[in-house]
Amino acid sequence: MKHTKLILLAFAVIASMGCDKQKAAIDEKKAATKEAINEQKTAVDAAAKDAKKQTDVNAKIDKARIEANKVSDQAQLDADKKKADAEAEAAKAKVDAENK
C-alpha cells in the first residue's frame, strides 16, 4: 500500500511538472499576444496621428487655394467692371460726337 501511494505521488509530481510547463507556455503565449496587440495599438495611434497631420496640411493647402481663387476672381471682376465703365464712356463719347 505504501509503495502504491509513493508511486501515485511520483506520478502526481511528474504530472504536475508537465502542467507547470504547459501553464508556463500558456503564460508566454499570452504575454507575446499582449505585446503584439500593444505594438499594433502603437502603430494605429501613429497612423492616426500622421493622418491628422496630413489632413491639417491638406486643409491649409485647400484654404490657400480658395483664397488664391478668390483673389483671382475678384481681380477679374474688377477688370470687368473697369472694362464696363470704359465701354460706357466710349459709348457716351460716340453719342456726343454724333450729336455735334
Backbone as ProteinMPNN parsed JSONL, in Angstrom:
{"seq_chain_A": "MKHTKLILLAFAVIASMGCDKQKAAIDEKKAATKEAINEQKTAVDAAAKDAKKQTDVNAKIDKARIEANKVSDQAQLDADKKKADAEAEAAKAKVDAENK", "coords_chain_A": {"N_chain_A": [[0.818, -1.188, 0.0], [1.951, 1.212, 0.801], [3.865, 1.488, -1.168], [2.287, 1.809, -3.405], [1.075, 4.212, -2.834], [3.332, 5.849, -2.867], [4.119, 5.555, -5.512], [1.897, 6.618, -6.823], [2.085, 9.201, -5.826], [4.513, 9.953, -6.978], [3.809, 9.887, -9.687], [1.93, 11.906, -9.659], [3.534, 14.103, -9.024], [5.187, 14.157, -11.273], [3.237, 14.582, -13.229], [2.289, 17.058, -12.413], [4.499, 18.588, -12.916], [4.559, 18.569, -15.666], [2.197, 19.942, -16.148], [2.874, 22.424, -15.102], [4.789, 23.237, -16.958], [3.165, 23.434, -19.216], [1.438, 25.423, -18.362], [3.248, 27.516, -18.075], [4.011, 27.818, -20.716], [1.585, 28.633, -21.778], [1.295, 31.077, -20.423], [3.495, 32.433, -21.519], [2.714, 32.574, -24.197], [0.439, 34.139, -23.911], [1.597, 36.523, -22.974], [3.169, 37.199, -25.199], [1.174, 37.579, -27.097], [-0.204, 39.759, -25.983], [1.82, 41.673, -26.116], [2.16, 41.891, -28.891], [-0.344, 42.92, -29.556], [-0.224, 45.366, -28.206], [1.824, 46.57, -29.672], [0.537, 46.795, -32.128], [-1.485, 48.568, -31.412], [0.047, 50.816, -30.864], [1.048, 51.295, -33.413], [-1.34, 51.87, -34.752], [-2.097, 54.197, -33.411], [0.027, 55.879, -34.171], [-0.366, 55.949, -36.945], [-2.858, 57.203, -37.055], [-2.201, 59.676, -35.968], [-0.402, 60.627, -37.897], [-2.173, 60.741, -40.067], [-3.928, 62.717, -39.198], [-2.176, 64.905, -39.129], [-1.59, 65.084, -41.875], [-4.121, 65.668, -42.837], [-4.474, 68.196, -41.717], [-2.469, 69.581, -43.101], [-3.425, 69.295, -45.711], [-5.809, 70.722, -45.441], [-4.834, 73.295, -44.999], [-3.612, 73.746, -47.463], [-5.853, 73.611, -49.142], [-7.308, 75.821, -48.146], [-5.542, 77.896, -48.812], [-5.602, 77.666, -51.587], [-8.279, 78.262, -52.08], [-8.345, 80.906, -51.186], [-6.545, 82.054, -53.012], [-7.957, 81.653, -55.387], [-10.156, 83.262, -54.847], [-8.996, 85.81, -54.722], [-8.052, 85.987, -57.347], [-10.479, 85.784, -58.781], [-11.77, 88.083, -57.852], [-10.061, 90.046, -58.834], [-10.441, 89.66, -61.565], [-13.157, 90.366, -61.736], [-12.985, 93.048, -60.972], [-11.523, 93.984, -63.139], [-13.387, 93.477, -65.178], [-15.344, 95.239, -64.396], [-14.058, 97.731, -64.729], [-13.698, 97.596, -67.466], [-16.384, 97.633, -68.297], [-17.058, 100.196, -67.426], [-15.324, 101.697, -69.074], [-16.3, 101.002, -71.61], [-18.841, 102.077, -71.439], [-18.226, 104.803, -71.19], [-17.004, 105.177, -73.66], [-19.179, 104.697, -75.356], [-20.84, 106.828, -74.645], [-19.238, 108.966, -75.424], [-19.251, 108.536, -78.158], [-21.959, 108.967, -78.708], [-22.099, 111.652, -78.031], [-20.347, 112.673, -79.976], [-21.724, 112.099, -82.309], [-23.938, 113.705, -82.049], [-23.0, 116.282, -82.364]], "CA_chain_A": [[0.0, 0.0, 0.0], [2.824, 2.375, 0.832], [4.505, 1.615, -2.491], [1.268, 2.324, -4.311], [0.931, 5.644, -2.527], [4.542, 6.517, -3.344], [4.077, 5.558, -6.978], [0.885, 7.611, -7.199], [2.659, 10.513, -5.513], [5.518, 10.219, -8.007], [3.083, 10.221, -10.911], [1.309, 13.222, -9.44], [4.616, 15.091, -9.131], [5.574, 14.226, -12.692], [2.124, 15.19, -13.96], [2.216, 18.492, -12.086], [5.61, 19.248, -13.605], [4.095, 18.745, -17.04], [1.19, 21.004, -16.104], [3.577, 23.69, -14.902], [5.386, 23.611, -18.247], [2.08, 23.866, -20.092], [0.97, 26.729, -17.868], [4.289, 28.493, -18.419], [3.901, 28.061, -22.162], [0.367, 29.442, -21.976], [1.607, 32.439, -19.977], [4.39, 33.036, -22.511], [1.907, 32.888, -25.381], [-0.418, 35.28, -23.543], [2.451, 37.711, -22.924], [3.541, 37.536, -26.579], [-0.027, 38.106, -27.751], [-0.443, 41.107, -25.442], [2.865, 42.546, -26.656], [1.83, 42.133, -30.304], [-1.506, 43.823, -29.576], [0.258, 46.699, -27.818], [2.563, 47.113, -30.817], [-0.461, 47.177, -33.129], [-2.137, 49.784, -30.916], [1.006, 51.901, -31.071], [1.071, 51.569, -34.853], [-2.61, 52.524, -35.097], [-2.011, 55.566, -32.896], [0.96, 56.622, -35.023], [-1.014, 56.162, -38.249], [-3.905, 58.205, -36.871], [-1.524, 60.956, -35.769], [0.082, 61.035, -39.219], [-3.338, 61.083, -40.89], [-4.413, 64.023, -38.727], [-1.228, 65.914, -39.615], [-1.785, 65.228, -43.318], [-5.399, 66.348, -43.011], [-4.228, 69.606, -41.423], [-1.7, 70.119, -44.224], [-4.345, 69.384, -46.851], [-6.751, 71.811, -45.168], [-4.114, 74.553, -45.237], [-3.445, 73.87, -48.914], [-7.173, 73.932, -49.697], [-7.632, 77.199, -47.774], [-4.702, 78.78, -49.626], [-6.122, 77.592, -52.957], [-9.544, 79.013, -52.079], [-8.012, 82.335, -51.078], [-5.95, 82.463, -54.289], [-9.052, 81.726, -56.366], [-10.966, 84.427, -54.503], [-8.253, 86.998, -55.154], [-8.054, 85.981, -58.804], [-11.832, 86.099, -59.241], [-12.05, 89.495, -57.561], [-9.292, 90.846, -59.787], [-11.134, 89.569, -62.85], [-14.382, 91.167, -61.636], [-12.583, 94.462, -61.003], [-11.16, 94.287, -64.525], [-14.639, 93.521, -65.925], [-16.025, 96.483, -64.002], [-13.369, 98.822, -65.415], [-14.0, 97.46, -68.891], [-17.758, 98.11, -68.482], [-17.003, 101.657, -67.31], [-14.667, 102.235, -70.27], [-17.214, 100.845, -72.735], [-19.915, 103.065, -71.264], [-17.654, 106.117, -71.523], [-16.8, 105.215, -75.114], [-20.496, 104.822, -75.967], [-21.282, 108.203, -74.396], [-18.446, 109.842, -76.278], [-19.737, 108.337, -79.522], [-23.243, 109.666, -78.807], [-21.784, 113.093, -78.042], [-19.739, 113.018, -81.25], [-22.732, 112.042, -83.341], [-24.869, 114.809, -81.847], [-22.36, 117.576, -82.619]], "C_chain_A": [[0.861, 1.251, 0.0], [3.496, 2.593, -0.522], [3.529, 2.201, -3.493], [1.085, 3.814, -4.091], [2.139, 6.421, -3.038], [4.551, 6.605, -4.871], [3.053, 6.592, -7.463], [1.386, 9.022, -6.938], [3.692, 10.904, -6.564], [4.852, 10.595, -9.329], [2.441, 11.613, -10.807], [2.344, 14.329, -9.577], [5.023, 15.26, -10.582], [4.481, 14.907, -13.514], [2.041, 16.682, -13.67], [3.353, 19.251, -12.74], [5.236, 19.502, -15.06], [3.07, 19.862, -17.118], [1.838, 22.362, -15.951], [4.225, 24.167, -16.203], [4.32, 24.104, -19.212], [1.568, 25.241, -19.676], [1.977, 27.823, -18.195], [4.226, 28.83, -19.904], [2.676, 28.913, -22.469], [0.619, 30.886, -21.564], [2.524, 33.158, -20.961], [3.617, 33.446, -23.766], [1.023, 34.1, -25.114], [0.398, 36.571, -23.554], [2.843, 38.15, -24.338], [2.359, 38.138, -27.325], [-0.311, 39.527, -27.287], [0.576, 42.107, -26.006], [2.574, 42.888, -28.121], [0.647, 43.092, -30.417], [-1.085, 45.234, -29.21], [1.039, 47.35, -28.948], [1.6, 47.563, -31.911], [-1.178, 48.458, -32.705], [-1.231, 50.994, -31.124], [1.056, 52.29, -32.545], [-0.204, 52.283, -35.294], [-2.6, 53.97, -34.624], [-1.113, 56.427, -33.776], [0.335, 56.923, -36.379], [-2.102, 57.228, -38.143], [-3.295, 59.594, -36.696], [-1.014, 61.5, -37.106], [-1.075, 61.464, -40.13], [-3.897, 62.445, -40.491], [-3.499, 65.143, -39.207], [-1.429, 66.166, -41.106], [-3.085, 65.949, -43.613], [-5.236, 67.839, -42.758], [-3.465, 70.276, -42.57], [-2.615, 70.304, -45.438], [-5.335, 70.523, -46.665], [-6.084, 73.161, -45.418], [-3.929, 74.792, -46.734], [-4.77, 74.271, -49.556], [-7.567, 75.374, -49.376], [-6.825, 78.194, -48.602], [-5.2, 78.82, -51.064], [-7.421, 78.397, -53.069], [-9.273, 80.507, -52.033], [-7.422, 82.846, -52.394], [-7.027, 82.594, -55.365], [-9.92, 82.953, -56.104], [-10.289, 85.705, -54.995], [-8.258, 87.1, -56.674], [-9.427, 86.368, -59.359], [-12.18, 87.564, -59.003], [-11.288, 90.406, -58.516], [-9.963, 90.831, -61.157], [-12.405, 90.417, -62.837], [-14.075, 92.663, -61.646], [-12.219, 94.883, -62.425], [-12.418, 94.382, -65.397], [-15.395, 94.812, -65.63], [-15.385, 97.68, -64.709], [-13.644, 98.782, -66.918], [-15.407, 97.98, -69.181], [-17.796, 99.632, -68.397], [-16.407, 102.288, -68.569], [-15.573, 102.123, -71.487], [-18.362, 101.85, -72.65], [-19.419, 104.46, -71.625], [-17.451, 106.253, -73.026], [-18.133, 105.385, -75.832], [-21.025, 106.232, -75.799], [-20.53, 109.168, -75.297], [-18.894, 109.723, -77.73], [-21.058, 109.069, -79.734], [-22.999, 111.178, -78.881], [-21.221, 113.507, -79.407], [-20.758, 112.988, -82.365], [-23.711, 113.226, -83.243], [-24.221, 116.166, -82.156], [-22.205, 117.838, -84.051]], "O_chain_A": [[0.566, 2.225, -0.693], [3.674, 3.727, -0.966], [3.914, 3.007, -4.339], [0.957, 4.584, -5.044], [1.995, 7.517, -3.578], [4.949, 7.621, -5.44], [3.317, 7.345, -8.4], [1.143, 9.932, -7.73], [3.739, 12.057, -6.992], [5.293, 11.522, -10.007], [2.427, 12.381, -11.769], [2.072, 15.371, -10.173], [5.185, 16.382, -11.063], [4.774, 15.716, -14.394], [1.757, 17.48, -14.564], [3.202, 20.423, -13.085], [5.571, 20.548, -15.615], [3.082, 20.648, -18.066], [1.423, 23.336, -16.58], [4.21, 25.359, -16.509], [4.535, 25.072, -19.942], [1.301, 26.104, -20.512], [1.592, 28.936, -18.552], [4.369, 29.989, -20.294], [2.725, 29.804, -23.317], [0.212, 31.815, -22.262], [2.355, 34.351, -21.213], [3.837, 34.522, -24.323], [0.871, 34.975, -25.968], [-0.052, 37.591, -24.077], [2.848, 39.344, -24.637], [2.516, 39.089, -28.092], [-0.621, 40.4, -28.097], [0.229, 43.243, -26.331], [2.724, 44.037, -28.537], [0.64, 43.975, -31.275], [-1.536, 46.198, -29.83], [0.928, 48.558, -29.16], [1.82, 48.592, -32.55], [-1.448, 49.329, -33.533], [-1.694, 52.067, -31.513], [1.1, 53.473, -32.881], [-0.152, 53.197, -36.117], [-3.041, 54.866, -35.343], [-1.45, 57.568, -34.09], [0.488, 58.026, -36.904], [-2.248, 58.061, -39.038], [-3.82, 60.576, -37.22], [-1.174, 62.683, -37.408], [-0.958, 62.439, -40.872], [-4.293, 63.234, -41.349], [-3.968, 66.196, -39.638], [-1.44, 67.313, -41.553], [-3.15, 66.758, -44.539], [-5.789, 68.66, -43.49], [-3.78, 71.4, -42.959], [-2.579, 71.339, -46.104], [-5.667, 71.217, -47.626], [-6.698, 74.065, -45.983], [-4.075, 75.918, -47.21], [-4.812, 75.157, -50.409], [-8.102, 76.075, -50.236], [-7.354, 79.213, -49.045], [-5.22, 79.88, -51.689], [-7.627, 79.124, -54.04], [-9.898, 81.281, -52.758], [-7.758, 83.942, -52.842], [-7.007, 83.535, -56.159], [-10.367, 83.609, -57.045], [-10.924, 86.566, -55.604], [-8.447, 88.185, -57.224], [-9.529, 87.173, -60.285], [-12.805, 88.208, -59.846], [-11.817, 91.427, -58.956], [-10.043, 91.86, -61.828], [-12.701, 91.108, -63.812], [-14.805, 93.45, -62.249], [-12.555, 95.982, -62.866], [-12.512, 95.259, -66.256], [-16.011, 95.399, -66.52], [-16.091, 98.545, -65.228], [-13.802, 99.823, -67.556], [-15.623, 98.676, -70.173], [-18.476, 100.286, -69.188], [-16.918, 103.289, -69.071], [-15.62, 103.037, -72.311], [-18.797, 102.4, -73.662], [-20.123, 105.215, -72.295], [-17.695, 107.315, -73.599], [-18.219, 106.13, -76.808], [-21.607, 106.781, -76.734], [-21.123, 110.084, -75.868], [-18.91, 110.719, -78.453], [-21.276, 109.703, -80.767], [-23.61, 111.883, -79.683], [-21.574, 114.562, -79.933], [-20.663, 113.789, -83.295], [-24.242, 113.681, -84.256], [-24.954, 117.155, -82.193], [-21.685, 118.885, -84.434]]}, "name": "protein", "num_of_chains": 1, "seq": "MKHTKLILLAFAVIASMGCDKQKAAIDEKKAATKEAINEQKTAVDAAAKDAKKQTDVNAKIDKARIEANKVSDQAQLDADKKKADAEAEAAKAKVDAENK"}
